[in-house]
């Protein structure tokens, strides 16, 4: 994962605090419970994107020869493939 658990916790705490402070949400449970759930969602989303990246890398490995010959731009093909798979699977990037 690109972001540490500490940073994710900080982001989740900030989201939970801001939602409550701006009266966008009223909590029936403690803010810590809400923050933990937000962190869980962020983490799950990042893990899903990491898995998607690995799958794209495996798919592109089959075209390694063309990419190495310069016939295809790896980053561009990687992003296009990733976007296509994400759309098919309903993953928001």
Z-matrix of the N, CA and C atoms (Angstrom, degrees):
N
C 1 1.439
C 2 1.522 1 108.98
N 3 1.305 2 115.55 1 145.88
C 4 1.459 3 120.41 2 -176.47
C 5 1.523 4 113.47 3 -80.80
N 6 1.313 5 117.95 4 -21.56
C 7 1.462 6 121.80 5 -177.17
C 8 1.528 7 108.41 6 -118.03
N 9 1.324 8 115.59 7 136.59
C 10 1.462 9 119.72 8 -179.15
C 11 1.528 10 111.05 9 -71.37
N 12 1.324 11 115.29 10 159.92
C 13 1.464 12 120.76 11 179.37
C 14 1.524 13 111.22 12 -61.96
N 15 1.329 14 117.15 13 -32.47
C 16 1.458 15 121.06 14 179.29
C 17 1.529 16 110.80 15 -65.82
N 18 1.323 17 116.25 16 -41.67
C 19 1.471 18 120.63 17 178.88
C 20 1.529 19 109.70 18 -67.09
N 21 1.331 20 116.62 19 -42.22
C 22 1.469 21 120.04 20 178.27
C 23 1.528 22 109.84 21 -60.72
N 24 1.324 23 117.60 22 -42.38
C 25 1.462 24 120.95 23 178.64
C 26 1.522 25 110.20 24 -62.30
N 27 1.316 26 117.03 25 -42.71
C 28 1.460 27 121.10 26 178.97
C 29 1.532 28 110.56 27 -61.59
N 30 1.320 29 117.11 28 -45.27
C 31 1.468 30 121.59 29 178.66
C 32 1.522 31 110.53 30 -62.06
N 33 1.325 32 116.66 31 -45.12
C 34 1.468 33 121.27 32 -179.82
C 35 1.525 34 110.94 33 -62.64
N 36 1.339 35 116.98 34 -42.43
C 37 1.463 36 120.88 35 177.42
C 38 1.526 37 110.72 36 -60.98
N 39 1.324 38 116.24 37 -43.33
C 40 1.465 39 120.90 38 -179.95
C 41 1.522 40 111.43 39 -64.31
N 42 1.318 41 117.49 40 -41.13
C 43 1.465 42 121.09 41 178.53
C 44 1.525 43 109.96 42 -63.34
N 45 1.319 44 116.53 43 -48.33
C 46 1.467 45 120.57 44 -179.19
C 47 1.533 46 111.13 45 -60.93
N 48 1.313 47 116.98 46 -42.90
C 49 1.467 48 121.66 47 179.29
C 50 1.521 49 111.48 48 -64.73
N 51 1.329 50 116.84 49 -45.87
C 52 1.461 51 120.59 50 -178.95
C 53 1.521 52 113.06 51 -65.93
N 54 1.319 53 117.17 52 -39.45
C 55 1.460 54 119.87 53 177.95
C 56 1.521 55 110.91 54 -60.11
N 57 1.312 56 115.59 55 -43.15
C 58 1.458 57 120.45 56 -179.60
C 59 1.533 58 111.15 57 -71.68
N 60 1.325 59 117.20 58 -43.66
C 61 1.465 60 121.69 59 -177.84
C 62 1.528 61 112.32 60 -63.86
N 63 1.308 62 117.04 61 -33.56
C 64 1.469 63 121.52 62 -179.09
C 65 1.524 64 111.92 63 -92.45
N 66 1.329 65 116.11 64 10.36
C 67 1.468 66 123.13 65 179.49
C 68 1.524 67 112.67 66 56.34
N 69 1.328 68 115.95 67 34.09
C 70 1.461 69 120.89 68 176.60
C 71 1.524 70 111.02 69 -90.80
N 72 1.335 71 115.48 70 -15.22
C 73 1.465 72 120.69 71 179.05
C 74 1.525 73 108.56 72 -150.95
N 75 1.317 74 114.06 73 145.77
C 76 1.463 75 120.69 74 173.72
C 77 1.517 76 105.66 75 -122.73
N 78 1.324 77 116.20 76 128.35
C 79 1.450 78 120.71 77 -173.13
C 80 1.520 79 111.67 78 -97.54
N 81 1.334 80 115.78 79 133.23
C 82 1.465 81 122.24 80 173.61
C 83 1.527 82 110.71 81 -90.98
N 84 1.320 83 115.89 82 -9.64
C 85 1.468 84 122.50 83 176.72
C 86 1.524 85 107.00 84 -123.65
N 87 1.315 86 116.31 85 173.58
C 88 1.468 87 118.88 86 -177.72
C 89 1.529 88 111.22 87 -66.04
N 90 1.309 89 114.95 88 154.34
C 91 1.460 90 120.65 89 179.11
C 92 1.534 91 110.48 90 -62.00
N 93 1.323 92 117.32 91 -29.13
C 94 1.468 93 120.60 92 177.75
C 95 1.525 94 111.75 93 -63.47
N 96 1.324 95 116.92 94 -37.57
C 97 1.466 96 121.15 95 177.76
C 98 1.527 97 109.86 96 -66.49
N 99 1.317 98 115.97 97 -42.86
C 100 1.466 99 120.38 98 179.01
C 101 1.529 100 109.81 99 -64.30
N 102 1.317 101 116.20 100 -45.70
C 103 1.456 102 121.29 101 179.68
C 104 1.529 103 111.30 102 -60.03
N 105 1.317 104 117.09 103 -41.32
C 106 1.469 105 121.21 104 179.18
C 107 1.530 106 110.66 105 -63.50
N 108 1.327 107 116.90 106 -39.63
C 109 1.470 108 120.66 107 179.32
C 110 1.525 109 110.76 108 -67.71
N 111 1.337 110 116.71 109 -40.43
C 112 1.460 111 120.69 110 177.21
C 113 1.533 112 109.59 111 -61.91
N 114 1.326 113 116.72 112 -44.75
C 115 1.470 114 120.97 113 178.31
C 116 1.523 115 110.94 114 -60.99
N 117 1.320 116 116.26 115 -38.88
C 118 1.474 117 121.22 116 178.93
C 119 1.527 118 110.53 117 -62.98
N 120 1.316 119 117.14 118 -41.92
C 121 1.465 120 121.49 119 -179.77
C 122 1.527 121 110.39 120 -67.41
N 123 1.326 122 116.68 121 -43.98
C 124 1.466 123 120.73 122 178.55
C 125 1.527 124 110.04 123 -60.59
N 126 1.318 125 116.34 124 -46.18
C 127 1.464 126 121.37 125 -179.32
C 128 1.527 127 111.02 126 -62.35
N 129 1.321 128 116.71 127 -45.11
C 130 1.467 129 120.33 128 179.90
C 131 1.524 130 110.92 129 -61.40
N 132 1.322 131 116.75 130 -39.88
C 133 1.455 132 120.77 131 179.66
C 134 1.526 133 110.72 132 -66.06
N 135 1.301 134 116.64 133 -40.91
C 136 1.468 135 120.13 134 179.73
C 137 1.523 136 111.55 135 -68.33
N 138 1.320 137 117.26 136 -37.63
C 139 1.463 138 121.29 137 177.36
C 140 1.529 139 109.55 138 -64.89
N 141 1.333 140 116.70 139 -41.22
C 142 1.470 141 120.32 140 178.48
C 143 1.528 142 110.26 141 -62.41
N 144 1.326 143 116.94 142 -40.97
C 145 1.464 144 119.39 143 179.05
C 146 1.528 145 111.01 144 -68.03
N 147 1.323 146 117.51 145 -38.36
C 148 1.468 147 120.32 146 176.73
C 149 1.524 148 111.10 147 -61.39
N 150 1.323 149 116.87 148 -42.22
C 151 1.469 150 121.23 149 178.00
C 152 1.523 151 110.49 150 -63.95
N 153 1.331 152 115.96 151 -40.88
C 154 1.463 153 120.65 152 178.67
C 155 1.529 154 110.00 153 -62.83
N 156 1.331 155 117.33 154 -42.93
C 157 1.465 156 121.10 155 177.75
C 158 1.521 157 111.30 156 -59.14
N 159 1.317 158 116.80 157 -43.30
C 160 1.470 159 120.33 158 179.27
C 161 1.527 160 111.40 159 -63.79
N 162 1.316 161 116.06 160 -39.70
C 163 1.468 162 119.49 161 179.56
C 164 1.527 163 110.81 162 -66.02
N 165 1.323 164 116.61 163 -40.97
C 166 1.465 165 120.50 164 178.12
C 167 1.529 166 109.92 165 -62.90
N 168 1.321 167 117.23 166 -42.31
C 169 1.468 168 120.64 167 178.23
C 170 1.528 169 111.14 168 -58.69
N 171 1.338 170 116.12 169 -41.53
C 172 1.466 171 120.02 170 179.19
C 173 1.527 172 110.90 171 -66.01
N 174 1.328 173 116.57 172 -41.40
C 175 1.468 174 120.02 173 178.76
C 176 1.530 175 111.00 174 -63.10
N 177 1.321 176 116.04 175 -41.63
C 178 1.461 177 119.65 176 -177.88
C 179 1.520 178 112.50 177 -74.32
N 180 1.301 179 117.75 178 -20.33
C 181 1.463 180 120.74 179 177.44
C 182 1.515 181 110.57 180 -60.61
N 183 1.323 182 117.13 181 -28.83
C 184 1.459 183 121.39 182 178.90
C 185 1.532 184 111.31 183 -68.23
N 186 1.328 185 116.52 184 -20.21
C 187 1.467 186 120.86 185 -179.05
C 188 1.528 187 111.54 186 -111.58
N 189 1.304 188 115.22 187 24.64
C 190 1.459 189 121.42 188 -175.81
C 191 1.534 190 112.18 189 -59.48
N 192 1.304 191 116.77 190 -37.90
C 193 1.473 192 120.29 191 -177.80
C 194 1.529 193 110.69 192 -62.68
N 195 1.335 194 117.04 193 -47.08
C 196 1.463 195 120.32 194 -179.62
C 197 1.528 196 111.29 195 -65.04
N 198 1.323 197 115.04 196 -39.50
C 199 1.465 198 119.65 197 -179.13
C 200 1.523 199 110.26 198 -65.76
N 201 1.331 200 116.20 199 -43.77
C 202 1.464 201 119.74 200 -178.63
C 203 1.529 202 112.11 201 -68.18
N 204 1.316 203 116.97 202 -27.82
C 205 1.469 204 120.33 203 177.70
C 206 1.525 205 111.01 204 -77.57
N 207 1.319 206 116.58 205 -6.74
C 208 1.457 207 119.91 206 178.32
C 209 1.513 208 113.92 207 87.01
N 210 1.312 209 116.31 208 9.24
C 211 1.455 210 119.19 209 -179.40
C 212 1.528 211 111.95 210 -76.41
N 213 1.332 212 116.44 211 -18.61
C 214 1.460 213 120.52 212 179.32
C 215 1.526 214 108.58 213 -138.32
N 216 1.315 215 116.71 214 142.33
C 217 1.458 216 122.02 215 175.77
C 218 1.527 217 107.98 216 -83.98
N 219 1.339 218 116.55 217 113.83
C 220 1.465 219 121.42 218 -174.36
C 221 1.530 220 111.89 219 -55.86
N 222 1.334 221 118.70 220 -48.54
C 223 1.470 222 121.67 221 -177.17
C 224 1.523 223 110.96 222 -60.43
N 225 1.323 224 115.84 223 -43.10
C 226 1.471 225 119.81 224 -178.58
C 227 1.531 226 110.58 225 -66.02
N 228 1.314 227 116.39 226 -46.20
C 229 1.470 228 120.61 227 179.51
C 230 1.533 229 109.81 228 -64.73
N 231 1.340 230 116.60 229 -40.16
C 232 1.463 231 121.11 230 178.33
C 233 1.526 232 110.42 231 -58.85
N 234 1.331 233 116.74 232 -50.34
C 235 1.469 234 120.46 233 -178.18
C 236 1.524 235 112.12 234 -65.20
N 237 1.321 236 117.50 235 -41.47
C 238 1.467 237 120.33 236 178.45
C 239 1.527 238 111.32 237 -63.15
N 240 1.320 239 116.25 238 -43.58
C 241 1.467 240 120.95 239 178.86
C 242 1.522 241 110.43 240 -64.94
N 243 1.307 242 116.26 241 -43.32
C 244 1.467 243 121.25 242 179.54
C 245 1.534 244 110.63 243 -61.77
N 246 1.320 245 117.06 244 -45.23
C 247 1.466 246 120.83 245 179.49
C 248 1.532 247 110.95 246 -62.06
N 249 1.333 248 116.19 247 -41.56
C 250 1.466 249 120.39 248 -179.55
C 251 1.526 250 110.84 249 -63.89
N 252 1.331 251 117.07 250 -47.62
C 253 1.462 252 120.60 251 179.84
C 254 1.529 253 111.12 252 -65.17
N 255 1.319 254 117.07 253 -39.60
C 256 1.463 255 120.66 254 179.29
C 257 1.521 256 110.23 255 -62.41
N 258 1.310 257 117.29 256 -43.08
C 259 1.468 258 121.53 257 179.24
C 260 1.525 259 110.66 258 -63.35
N 261 1.322 260 116.77 259 -44.26
C 262 1.464 261 121.50 260 179.69
C 263 1.522 262 111.87 261 -61.20
N 264 1.341 263 116.21 262 -33.89
C 265 1.468 264 120.92 263 -175.70
C 266 1.510 265 114.09 264 -98.72
N 267 1.332 266 116.51 265 0.49
C 268 1.451 267 120.05 266 179.10
C 269 1.521 268 114.11 267 72.17
N 270 1.338 269 115.93 268 26.54
C 271 1.459 270 120.10 269 178.73
C 272 1.528 271 108.27 270 -92.26
N 273 1.321 272 116.06 271 127.56
C 274 1.466 273 120.57 272 177.75
C 275 1.515 274 107.82 273 -93.24
N 276 1.328 275 114.64 274 124.05
C 277 1.468 276 119.36 275 -179.61
C 278 1.512 277 111.08 276 -98.57
